[in-house]
Amino acid sequence: MQFFGGSDISPSPPAPTAAGHNANVVYVFNRNGVCLFYREWNRPPPDPEYPQQDHKLMFGLLFSLKSLTAKMDPTTCGDKGNLGVPQLPGQGCSFHSFRTNTYKLSFMETPSGIKIILVTHPRTGDLREALKYIYGLYVEYVAKNPLYAPGTPIRCDLFNTNLDQYVRSIS
């Protein structure tokens, strides 16, 4: 990051050298903020004493960003809607990603309230199609699975394997 004086405070991480080293973390939350799935690739694990802390911080960040984008929306004059209710694609003001000097967070919320977050290298491009593909994997291997109880943590080997293969191919 550079300030007005031009001094380099903390440089961006080096660009990934091989395919599959872009993705760091994926989260899947339900509409109530319960983390259904969490997977890391290129990131040190969170503090083992507080495993849920990372999930709560991420969901709080998403809620705050959704609230901010709703409040800043220039197309609505006083009606800011219910912040807890998922919106249909193209409805209202929403955000898709933000970037810092060390990571990029990409976000997608489905009409059913499933939230998918993918944290990647900051130089990674637009990941909206990648998030849609991950949601397709979720539908195919989790939602259609008769053994899966909605709202419980995802424990599906086919989902894990296919997600892992796909995420490693993101460049």
Disulfide bonds with the S-S distance in Angstrom:
none
